Amino acid sequence: TYIPYNNTFCYLSVIKDAYTEQVLSHVISDSLEVDFVLETVNQLIRNHGTTLDAQAMIHSDQGCHYTSIKFRELIKNSGLRQSMSRRGNCWDNAPQESFFGHMKTELAGKKNKWTNFQDVVDDIDDWIDYYNNDRGQWGLGKLTPNEFYNYITTGKYPTSMRED
């Protein structure tokens, strides 16, 4: 997604787990070159490669980054599968667009204070940490994405959420 700041733009690439809602990887770039999207996948593999299921699928729209030979080769060589929305089908990508919309709304108050690229990076990194660890999701039973992941992998419901 495009992030406006100080009369210019930077760009955010995010990989989210569709089940847990966790942001597993994200990269912010001051350039629209394909490399920042490739780095998002490389970051995913570095941080989660041992826990990715063989059926893991990278879903995207049909943007030039995701149809590029470099991206498709990286996905294939990493043992991941690629899925793309049909042209003009916004429903497949709706969860990602909703995520970007919430992020932009919640960061709107900080936008006027962004004078340089690093300001944007710092605030988005902080917001994604907040999103994964502190922002409860209705679809996850009011758990945060990380709490939900821990719950489904251990079977232990977070004690802070239990009603006695």
C-alpha positions as CSV (number, residue, x, y, z in Angstrom):
1,T,0.0,0.0,0.0
2,Y,1.0,3.6,-0.5
3,I,1.8,5.7,2.6
4,P,1.8,9.5,2.0
5,Y,4.2,11.6,4.0
6,N,5.9,15.0,3.6
7,N,4.6,15.5,0.0
8,T,6.0,12.1,-1.1
9,F,5.2,8.4,-0.7
10,C,6.7,5.3,0.8
11,Y,5.3,1.8,0.3
12,L,4.4,-1.0,2.6
13,S,4.4,-4.7,1.8
14,V,2.8,-7.1,4.3
15,I,2.3,-10.8,4.6
16,K,-0.5,-11.7,7.0
17,D,-1.6,-15.2,8.1
18,A,-5.2,-15.5,7.0
19,Y,-6.1,-17.8,9.9
20,T,-4.4,-16.1,12.9
21,E,-4.5,-12.6,11.4
22,Q,-0.8,-12.2,12.5
23,V,1.5,-9.9,10.5
24,L,4.3,-12.4,9.8
25,S,6.4,-10.1,7.7
26,H,6.5,-6.5,6.6
27,V,8.8,-4.2,4.7
28,I,8.6,-0.5,4.2
29,S,10.4,1.0,1.2
30,D,10.9,4.5,-0.3
31,S,11.0,2.8,-3.7
32,L,8.4,0.8,-5.7
33,E,11.1,-1.4,-7.1
34,V,10.2,-5.1,-6.8
35,D,13.1,-5.7,-4.3
36,F,11.1,-4.6,-1.3
37,V,8.3,-7.2,-2.0
38,L,11.0,-9.9,-2.4
39,E,12.5,-8.8,0.9
40,T,9.0,-9.3,2.5
41,V,9.0,-12.9,1.4
42,N,12.7,-13.4,2.4
43,Q,11.9,-12.0,5.8
44,L,8.9,-14.4,6.1
45,I,11.2,-17.3,5.3
46,R,13.9,-16.2,7.7
47,N,11.5,-15.6,10.6
48,H,9.0,-18.4,10.0
49,G,10.5,-20.8,7.5
50,T,10.6,-23.7,9.8
51,T,7.0,-23.3,10.9
52,L,5.5,-22.8,7.4
53,D,3.2,-25.6,6.4
54,A,3.9,-27.2,3.0
55,Q,0.5,-26.0,2.0
56,A,1.4,-22.3,2.8
57,M,0.1,-20.0,0.1
58,I,1.1,-16.5,-0.7
59,H,-2.0,-14.7,-1.9
60,S,-1.9,-11.4,-3.8
61,D,-3.5,-9.3,-6.3
62,Q,-2.2,-9.1,-9.9
63,G,0.1,-6.2,-9.4
64,C,3.4,-6.1,-11.3
65,H,5.4,-7.0,-8.2
66,Y,3.5,-10.3,-7.8
67,T,3.5,-11.3,-11.4
68,S,7.2,-10.5,-11.9
69,I,9.5,-13.4,-12.7
70,K,11.7,-12.7,-9.7
71,F,8.7,-12.9,-7.3
72,R,7.3,-16.1,-8.9
73,E,10.7,-17.8,-8.8
74,L,11.3,-16.8,-5.2
75,I,7.9,-18.3,-4.2
76,K,8.5,-21.5,-6.1
77,N,12.1,-21.9,-4.9
78,S,11.0,-21.4,-1.3
79,G,8.5,-24.2,-1.5
80,L,5.5,-21.9,-1.2
81,R,2.5,-21.7,-3.4
82,Q,1.1,-18.6,-5.1
83,S,-2.5,-17.6,-5.4
84,M,-3.8,-14.5,-7.2
85,S,-7.1,-12.8,-7.5
86,R,-8.8,-12.7,-10.8
87,R,-8.5,-9.4,-12.5
88,G,-11.2,-7.1,-11.1
89,N,-12.0,-9.4,-8.1
90,C,-11.6,-7.3,-5.0
91,W,-13.1,-9.8,-2.6
92,D,-10.1,-12.1,-2.4
93,N,-7.9,-9.2,-1.3
94,A,-10.5,-7.6,1.0
95,P,-9.0,-8.7,4.3
96,Q,-5.6,-7.2,3.4
97,E,-7.2,-3.9,2.2
98,S,-9.2,-3.8,5.4
99,F,-6.0,-4.2,7.4
100,F,-4.4,-1.3,5.5
101,G,-7.5,0.8,6.0
102,H,-7.5,0.2,9.8
103,M,-3.8,0.9,10.0
104,K,-4.1,4.2,8.1
105,T,-7.1,5.3,10.2
106,E,-5.3,4.5,13.4
107,L,-2.1,6.3,12.3
108,A,-3.8,9.3,10.8
109,G,-3.0,11.5,13.9
110,K,0.7,10.8,13.4
111,K,0.8,11.4,9.6
112,N,1.3,15.2,9.9
113,K,4.4,14.6,12.1
114,W,6.2,12.5,9.6
115,T,9.0,14.6,8.1
116,N,11.2,11.8,6.9
117,F,11.1,8.2,5.9
118,Q,12.4,6.9,9.3
119,D,9.5,8.6,11.1
120,V,7.1,6.6,9.0
121,V,9.1,3.3,9.5
122,D,9.2,3.8,13.3
123,D,5.5,4.5,13.6
124,I,4.4,1.6,11.3
125,D,6.8,-0.8,13.0
126,D,5.3,0.2,16.4
127,W,1.7,-0.1,15.1
128,I,2.3,-3.6,13.7
129,D,3.8,-4.6,17.0
130,Y,0.7,-3.2,18.7
131,Y,-1.5,-5.0,16.1
132,N,0.0,-8.4,16.7
133,N,0.4,-8.1,20.5
134,D,-2.2,-5.7,21.9
135,R,-5.0,-5.1,19.5
136,G,-7.8,-7.6,20.1
137,Q,-9.7,-8.9,17.1
138,W,-13.5,-9.6,17.2
139,G,-13.0,-12.5,14.7
140,L,-10.4,-14.0,17.1
141,G,-12.7,-13.9,20.1
142,K,-11.2,-10.6,21.2
143,L,-7.7,-12.1,21.4
144,T,-4.7,-10.5,19.7
145,P,-3.3,-12.3,16.7
146,N,-0.3,-13.5,18.8
147,E,-2.6,-14.7,21.7
148,F,-4.8,-16.5,19.2
149,Y,-1.8,-18.2,17.6
150,N,-0.5,-19.3,21.0
151,Y,-4.0,-20.6,21.9
152,I,-4.4,-22.7,18.8
153,T,-0.9,-24.1,19.0
154,T,-0.9,-24.9,22.8
155,G,-4.6,-25.2,23.6
156,K,-4.1,-22.8,26.5
157,Y,-6.4,-19.9,26.6
158,P,-4.7,-16.7,27.8
159,T,-5.2,-16.3,31.5
160,S,-5.7,-12.6,31.2
161,M,-8.9,-13.3,29.1
162,R,-10.4,-16.0,31.4
163,E,-13.5,-15.2,33.3
164,D,-13.6,-16.7,36.8
